[in-house]
Amino acid sequence: MNLARLAAEATARGTPVRAGLIGAGKFGSMFLSQVPTIAGLEVSVIADLEPDRARNACRAVGWDEDRIGATTYLEDGSALAVRDDVDVVIEATGHPRSGIRHARDAIAAGKHLVMVNVEADVLVGPLLAAEARSAGVVYSMAYGDQPALVSEMVDWARATGFTVTAAGKGTKYLPAYHSVTPDGVWPHYGLTPEEAKAAGMNPKMFNSFLDGTKSAIEMVAVANACGLGVPAQGLSFPSCGVDDLAHVLRPRDLGGVLEGHGMVETVSSLERDGRPVFRDLRWGVYVVFEAPNDYAAACFRQYGLPTDDSGRFAAMHKPFHLIGLELSVSVLSAALRHEPTGQAREMRGTVAAVAKRDLKAGESLDGEGGYTVWGKAQPIAHARGALPIGLAETVTLTRDVPAGQVLQLDDVALTEDEALTLYRQALVAF
């Protein structure tokens, strides 16, 4: 509860935390908007493939010209990662291969790293975290994004002596969304293609939110950080509002939908017929936990905590997440407390690429949010040979794959690069 004080003390010492941001997209821009009002935090360098876009992003979020002029702008994220005027590197590109390279460069240079890039984290996060620990620096999830917020709630439940039954987030979901492509994404958001383009919205990115891929990535990240289970058949996206979390997200043998205790799951804000769920959790996160004894269960009732019908399972939720607006918590925590806001520890799951339609040998896959594949959360024990969604871009199929089938590593022609090599190492090590 003293992070703002620590940051203010850093200002008084003349040693504010100096952040370097790689990727000035929506997440990065939201972070930049807060920086002028945070004592003890500066952004010294911004790297983006289009430096002028980064400058314009700073203007758009309200930076004055003096602050813009005092900041260095680069094209190369790796160059940023090794600069002497950066204490904490923020990787916010969303590109898994770039994210892995930037992370390793930062760690090797003795920089703390905040990994906004969940796509890279679910591929090799435990390996990167181990490298960071060996180097004496922090590797952290990004506070404000849902995986870090869920991890915080799981940690709270365990630190107070409860058993975590389920943890996750909400989203807008229907089964038909798995086949949506970037061409058909905007009507689901109530936008025309022209409106989306004018707002600078990326159709592939927003399609990943819709087709289930981003939910799979985020829930596997939580499982890997918190030691939770990934459903054998993938996320089921049960329709569930906040009042029913403790009823629905229980094991099946107790009347819920989970295959066991301690699972990740995403709940839908829509009923399967498209009607809105009452008091939905579309923008929020939750944890369901179990009382360890009858006395604690009685306290639930005495202090007004809503429970399931047994009185032993309860839920807490946060109805929103503010992504980049909250990112400074991770940056300051890494630099001033030397503590991550969530961190990958093991390979509990992976996100397997699934064919959106019948695919033919010789076709090139286009990765997350695209026209060819969507990402399905899978327990690692069942899917070690599956093609991860993070490696399913600009690779060529070597055989036909029918719609709905999980692609395997040997279904595509893969070049042995850093990302693939590290992924294989992570499977063995964790």
Salt bridges, closest charged atoms under 4 A:
GLU9 OE2 - ARG5 NH1 2.61
ASP48 OD1 - ARG53 NH2 2.77
ASP52 OD1 - ARG55 NH1 2.88
GLU65 OE2 - ARG59 NE 3.01
ASP85 OD1 - ARG83 NE 2.94
ASP87 OD1 - ARG18 NH2 2.90
GLU91 OE2 - HIS102 ND1 2.76
GLU119 OE2 - LYS214 NZ 2.40
GLU131 OE2 - ARG104 NH2 2.80
ASP211 OD2 - LYS356 NZ 2.91
GLU218 OE1 - LYS169 NZ 2.82
ASP243 OD2 - ARG279 NE 2.78
ASP273 OD2 - ARG275 NE 2.75
ASP294 OD1 - ARG312 NH1 2.75
ASP308 OD2 - ARG250 NH1 2.76
ASP309 OD1 - ARG250 NH1 3.05
GLU326 OE1 - LYS318 NZ 3.55
GLU346 OE1 - ARG348 NE 3.01
GLU363 OE1 - ARG357 NH2 2.78
GLU368 OE2 - LYS214 NZ 3.35
GLU393 OE2 - LYS204 NZ 3.51
ASP411 OD1 - ARG399 NE 3.28
GLU416 OE1 - ARG424 NE 3.53
ASP417 OD2 - ARG97 NE 2.62
GLU418 OE2 - ARG104 NH1 3.09
